Amino acid sequence: MDTALSLDREALVNGYLRNRERADRIFDSVRPEAYESRPIPLRNPICFYEGHLPAFAVNTIVKRGLGRPGVDEKLETLFERGIDPEDEKSRPKGASAWPSRIEIRSFGAAADRLVLDALANADIADESNPVLAGGLAVHTVLEHDSMHHETLAYIFHRLPYDQKIRPSGLASPRIGGEPPPRRSVRIPAGRATLGAAPGEIPFGWDNEFPRISADVPAFDIDVDSVTNRDFREFLEAGGYDDESLWDDEGWAWRAEHGVRHPLFWELHRGTWMWRGMWDLIPLPMAWPAWVSHAEASAFARWKGRRLPTEAEFHRAAYGTPEGIEREQPWGDAPPDATRGHFDFAAADPVPVGSYPRGTSAWGVRDLVGNGWEWTSTPFAPFPGFAPMPSYPEYSADFFDGKHYVMKGASPMTAKELVRRSFRNWFRPTYPYVYAKFRTVRGGPLA
Ligand SMILES: [Fe+2]
C-alpha cells in the first residue's frame, strides 16, 4: 500500500464520519412521533432514509466492491433504494411495518463498523476491480450521503413545525429589503464545456462524463435570479390562470393539485408568508422564488423569455470574455462560504446578490448557491456515457425525457458537490426541491 493511499484513508474515514454525524443531527431534528411519517407523499417515510444511508454504504463498498458479506441481508434489501414514481398510484407499497428506530440505528452502527474497517484496512482502490478502481465505490458512498442530506432537508421542510426539534443557536434569517431592479446582461456567442474528461476530476458521477463542448449563440440572461417580488407580479397578473403560459404537463399538474402559488408560499389573512424550515415569516421579497420547473417556465413565457439551456448556464457561469473557461463562476479558487449560499449554510435562502465574491466573469450573480437553477435541458447522457460500475442505475434510470437538468447549488448542497460538471435533475412538476431560476432571451430557441 503506498503512502498516498494511506493518507487518503484518513481523509476518507474522516469524510465518512463527518457525513454520518451530519445525518444523525438531521434525524435528531424529527420528533419520534413523526419518524414513520411521509412528509412528501411520493418519497419513502423518514425511517427509510436512516436505514438507507448505511445500507447503501455496505451494499456498495463491502458487498458489491469487496465481495464480502454485509450485516443483515433483509435490511440491506429493505433499505436498498429510494424511489421516484410518477404518481402516488404507481408508488411501491413498501414494507407494512418498518423496523423500530432502535433496530435501524443498531443496523447503522454495525454497517458503519464494517465500512470503517474497509476504509482503514481493505484494498478499497483495487485497480483490477472496476467497482473499486480509483476509490470509486468509496467516493460514490461519500457523495451519496451528502446528496441525501440535502434531500432530507427538503423532505423535513414539509413536516409540521410541531413535529420538528428546532436546533439551538439557529441564526435569524437574512430577510433583506427590496430586491435590486431586474437587469440582464448580454453573453456573446462562444463555446461552453460541459462534463469532464475521465481522470480530470477525482470523482464524478457517470452522467458527468465525458467532456463535451457546445457552441452557444449569443443570449441575454438575468443578472439575478427571479425573486419573490417578481414572481408575485406573475401571480397577481393571473399567471396561474393563463393556460397559454403553461405546457400540457404543467397545466395538468396545476389543475390536478390545485396549484395556485409556489409551494414555499402560504397566504395567511391576506398576507403572503414564506414557509421556512423553522419559521413562517412574511414573504421576503428579495429572496429567490423557489418554484417548480413548470412554474419557472410559465413565468419565463409571461416575460417573453425562456429558461436557459444547460449549455447557456455553463457559458454564463464559467465562460469569460477572454475565451478561457473557469472551474467556478468566480475563478478557479475552491468553493467557500464567501462565494455563495451553500454547504449547509441554512435551509432557507438569502437575498439575491448577497455574494459579490461569487459573481461570474459576465457579472451574473448567484449562479452557484441560494437554490439550484432550473434549465430547459432534459436530463440525458452525454455522447459516450457509460453507467458507473459502483452504482449503474444512478443516472440511467432517469434518461426518460421526463426530468430536467438543474445546475449550481442550494443552501443545503455540500461544497464537495460544487463543481462545474455536477448535474442534478428533477421532474418539472416536483415542487419540493430548493430550486430557483433565471430567464434568458436570444439563442436558437427564441
Ligand atoms: Fe439513495
Residues whose N, C-alpha, C, O or C-beta is under 5 A from the ligand:
A	BS01	LIG	G82
